Amino acid sequence: MGKTTGFLEFDRQVEKYEPVEDRIKNYKEFTIPMESKEVKEQGARCMDCGIPFCHSGCPLGNLIPDFNDAVYNAKWEKAATILHATNNFPEFTGRLCPAPCEEACVLGINEDPVTIENIEKNIAETAFEKGWVVANPPAERTGKTAAVVGSGPSGLAAAQQLNRAGHLVTVFERDEKAGGLLRYGIPDFKLEKSVIDRRLKVLEEEGIIFKTGVHIGIDIKADDLKKDFDAIVLCGGATVRRNLPIEGADLKGVVQAMDFLAQNNRRVDGIKDLGEEIKATGKDVVVIGGGDTGSDCIGTSFRHGANSVSNFEIMAKGTPERPADQPWPFWPMRLKTSTSHKEGAERFFSISTKKFLGDKDGNLKGLVTTQVEWIKKSGQRPTLKEVEGTEKEWKCDLALLALGFTGSEMTIAEQLGLEADPRTNIKASAKNYMSNVPGVFVAGDQRRGQSLIVWAISEGRQAAHHIDTYLMGTKSELPLKGDGDLPRI
Ligand SMILES: Cc1cc2nc3c(=O)[nH]c(=O)nc-3n(C[C@H](O)[C@H](O)[C@H](O)COP(=O)(O)OP(=O)(O)OC[C@H]3O[C@@H](n4cnc5c(N)ncnc54)[C@H](O)[C@@H]3O)c2cc1C
C-alpha cells in the first residue's frame, strides 16, 4: 500500500495555517491547501503493514490503506469511491475528526503516523471540485417511510443510507437549518457552512425530504409521528448542558458556551434578530472547560476582539507525547493544543472555579479559583482534592461555561414510553439500535452520549442497516462497519 519505502523517504506533513493576525479578522476556514504532489507523498508513507490497525481505530472502518494507495497513484476518483464506501461525509471528518485512526497507525509506533485525516479531506474536496459527488437516487422505492428526528451527522447519515435502500425519508429538524452541531455548535472557522449546504443539496436531490423548524414532541407529538411513519430514528443529540451551580452563577456575563457559539454562528450566517447580544469584544474572557467546545469559544472570542482569553481546565496538564500507560494502538489522553489555543489563549490546568463575583448591578466582574490535585489510588477512580492556600481572584467580565453535556432531552422519550439510562441517554442496543418500543430506533449522541462526528456518522449508518432489516423483514444489504464493499458516491 502506498509506496513500500515511502515512510523512509518522506516526513509527515500537514496543512499549514494562515497567520493568526490575519485569520482572526474573519470567520473563514484558514487552512492552506496542500499541493496534490505533497498529498501523494503523504499517501506514499502508508506502509504495507500487514494488519492495518487504522481500520479498527476508525469507528467507520474506513479503508485507509486502500485510499492512501489510490492517492499515491493519483487515482483520485477511485480514492473518493473507496472513502465514500464507508463514510457518507468525509468532508466533515476530514476537517474535524480527532483522527483515532492516526493514533492507531502502525507507523505511529516509532515515527509520525500517516496524515490520514488530511488525505481524507483532500480526497473529499477533489471529489466535490471534479463533480464526482452527485445525487444518486435509488432505482426503486419500497413504499416504506422513515422519519429521522434531528439533522446532525447521525441523522443525515441514517437518512442517506435509508434513502439508498429505497425508503421515503423525512428529516425533521427544530432549528431553522439542517446540520445539528455542525451548523450551530462548530464555528465557521473550523467548518464553513457552505460545506454543509453543498452536501444537503445532494441529499435533497436524492429524494430526502427536510422539514426544518419542526420540533418533534412539541409541534408534532412523537406518538403522532409514530402513526405516520413505518419507522422512526431519533438522532436528537445530547443537548442538555452541564451547569456550574456555584455562587454568582446567575450574574450577567456567566454564559453557557452553546448560547455564545450558536448565536455567533447565526450572526455569521447574516441573521439579524438574535435577541440579547453576547459578545466578547474588549472583555476579559474566561472559558471554563478544556474540550472542543471550550476551544471553539476561545477562537470565537478572539474574532470578537476580546481583551484577554484564559482557559481553565480542571484536569491535570497532560503531555503532548503518548503516556507510557496508554500504549499504541489505544487512544491516548494527551495534551491537545488546538489552533484556537494557539491564537493567544492562556491555559491553566488543575484549577477549579469556586465562585463568581459581581458588581452592585449584577454584572460579572471576576471569579475565584483554587488549585486542585488528583489523588490516584490503585484500582479506584482518581479523586479531587483542593490545594490549601491556593485561592486566587481573577478579573473577568465574560465567563463561558464549556462543561459538556449531561444527556438528551426527555420529551420524546416520555411521549413514546422509551427507556433511558441514568445519564438520560435513550436506551437502544448496539446490536440493532432499536429502543424498547418496536420501530423506534436511536443513533448518535442521543444514544451514546456526547461524542464525536465520526461516531455519529457510524451510528447513523449502523442504525439504518437495522431499520432496513426491520422494515423489509429480510437482512439489509446496507453495509455494516467492516463490510468494506464499494457502493456509489
Ligand atoms: C461546540 C462543539 C464543537 C465540537 N467539535 C467537534 C469536533 O471538532 N470534532 C468532532 O468529532 N466532534 C465535535 N463535537 C461533537 C459533535 O459535534 C457531536 O458529537 C455530533 O454533532 C453529534 O451528532 P448527532 O447527530 O448525534 O447530534 P447533533 O449534531 O447534536 O444534532 C442533533 C440535532 O437534533 C435536533 N433535535 C433535537 N431534538 C429535536 C426534536 N425534538 N425535534 C426536531 N429536532 C430535534 C437538534 O436541533 C440538532 O440539530 C463538537 C461539539 C460541540 C458542542
The ligand as a Gaussian input file, in Angstrom:
#p B3LYP/6-31G(d) Opt

LIG

0 1
 C      -19.012000      23.289000      20.160000
 C      -18.787000      21.852000      19.761000
 C      -17.675000      21.549000      18.995000
 C      -17.457000      20.229000      18.598000
 N      -16.371000      19.967000      17.834000
 C      -16.161000      18.702000      17.401000
 C      -15.043000      18.403000      16.575000
 O      -14.224000      19.271000      16.261000
 N      -14.901000      17.111000      16.152000
 C      -15.789000      16.119000      16.474000
 O      -15.637000      14.975000      16.034000
 N      -16.861000      16.388000      17.281000
 C      -17.065000      17.642000      17.741000
 N      -18.141000      17.908000      18.543000
 C      -19.102000      16.821000      18.845000
 C      -20.039000      16.565000      17.648000
 O      -20.476000      17.788000      17.119000
 C      -21.219000      15.698000      18.068000
 O      -20.737000      14.501000      18.637000
 C      -22.107000      15.356000      16.862000
 O      -22.573000      16.513000      16.213000
 C      -23.306000      14.520000      17.317000
 O      -24.137000      14.307000      16.214000
 P      -25.671000      13.931000      16.383000
 O      -26.204000      13.785000      15.016000
 O      -25.805000      12.778000      17.306000
 O      -26.345000      15.165000      17.131000
 P      -26.326000      16.732000      16.897000
 O      -25.240000      17.168000      15.992000
 O      -26.362000      17.312000      18.267000
 O      -27.696000      17.020000      16.162000
 C      -28.929000      16.820000      16.807000
 C      -29.986000      17.617000      16.088000
 O      -31.273000      17.185000      16.522000
 C      -32.117000      18.316000      16.635000
 N      -33.211000      17.953000      17.543000
 C      -33.114000      17.561000      18.842000
 N      -34.330000      17.279000      19.333000
 C      -35.218000      17.507000      18.338000
 C      -36.641000      17.397000      18.255000
 N      -37.357000      17.003000      19.299000
 N      -37.253000      17.717000      17.075000
 C      -36.503000      18.131000      15.999000
 N      -35.168000      18.241000      16.040000
 C      -34.522000      17.934000      17.187000
 C      -31.199000      19.368000      17.186000
 O      -31.720000      20.671000      16.957000
 C      -29.916000      19.110000      16.394000
 O      -29.918000      19.829000      15.185000
 C      -18.369000      19.210000      18.984000
 C      -19.470000      19.527000      19.787000
 C      -19.673000      20.828000      20.178000
 C      -20.845000      21.171000      21.052000

